Amino acid sequence: MKRLMQTLILLAALTSLPAIAQQAMEFGDYTIHYNALNSSLITPGVAKAYGIRRSASRALINISVLKKDGMQATIAVKATVTATGRNLTGQTRKIDMREISDGDGAIYYIGELSVRNMETFDFTVLVTPEGNVKPYTVKFRQQFFTE
């Protein structure tokens, strides 16, 4: 299921490449991967398995945190993740994030929000990897199309 989820998210991200220039930020030994996409791009099976509501007017934000292990490899780590989205009219929405572990060592943090056609959101995500005190801030912009 891990590989399926990664493939679907990658494909969905590729369909909106002009809006997504970089999908990862590095903070020392940590790399934080992020993306946001319409939840209708997720297959029904994956949506059901992870409790995601599929709809063209629903967006999914996905965050993962990897740490370098000193041997040129990375491992997924748990984190506290909070997110907000602010549209261009100034409306701010708190996005409830939840952790998903797939059993193969991958850890994702996902949240959902409603969107309108051509609505653009500026996302601010605070990520505090387990064992850290200070959060890392990830900011990105994404436009959504529902039609």
C-alpha positions, -999 to 999 in steps of 0.1 A, spaced: 0 0 0 30 23 7 42 22 -29 7 27 -42 2 58 -20 35 73 -30 29 66 -67 -6 82 -66 7 113 -48 36 116 -72 13 113 -102 -11 139 -87 17 163 -80 31 159 -116 -3 169 -130 1 203 -113 39 209 -119 36 246 -128 22 253 -93 48 231 -75 84 240 -81 99 223 -51 82 198 -29 108 193 -1 127 215 22 159 206 42 166 216 78 199 201 89 195 163 90 158 165 83 140 167 49 103 176 50 83 166 19 50 183 12 23 186 -13 -14 195 -17 -38 181 -43 -75 175 -50 -86 144 -31 -105 132 -62 -71 123 -76 -66 96 -50 -80 62 -60 -112 50 -42 -92 21 -27 -65 43 -12 -91 68 0 -111 41 17 -80 25 33 -69 59 48 -102 74 55 -99 102 30 -130 118 16 -127 120 -22 -142 150 -39 -131 176 -65 -139 203 -39 -118 187 -12 -80 191 -10 -55 169 7 -23 181 22 4 155 27 36 159 48 64 135 55 95 139 76 128 121 69 160 121 89 195 113 76 208 83 96 245 91 90 250 64 65 236 83 35 201 68 40 170 84 55 144 71 78 108 83 84 104 100 118 74 109 139 66 146 143 41 170 156 25 187 125 2 216 125 -11 234 94 -31 264 83 -42 275 49 -50 311 39 -67 319 7 -61 351 -13 -92 368 3 -76 364 37 -97 336 51 -76 313 73 -84 277 79 -68 255 105 -62 221 90 -65 191 113 -35 168 106 -34 131 114 -7 105 113 -8 76 89 17 47 93 17 21 66 35 -7 84 65 -6 62 81 23 81 66 52 61 49 79 82 26 105 66 7 134 81 -24 143 61 -52 169 64 -82 178 44 -99 211 36 -127 223 13 -117 243 -18 -134 262 -46 -125 262 -83 -93 283 -89 -89 290 -52 -53 295 -41 -40 288 -6 -9 298 11 0 270 35 20 273 67 31 240 82 49 237 115 68 205 119 85 194 151 103 161 147 101 138 177 128 148 202 131 183 189 119 214 207 118 240 180 95 235 150 106 239 114 83 261 92 73 251 57 54 276 35 40 269 1 13 280 -23 -11 258 -42 -40 266 -66 -69 241 -69 -92 234 -98 -125 217 -91 -140 217 -126 
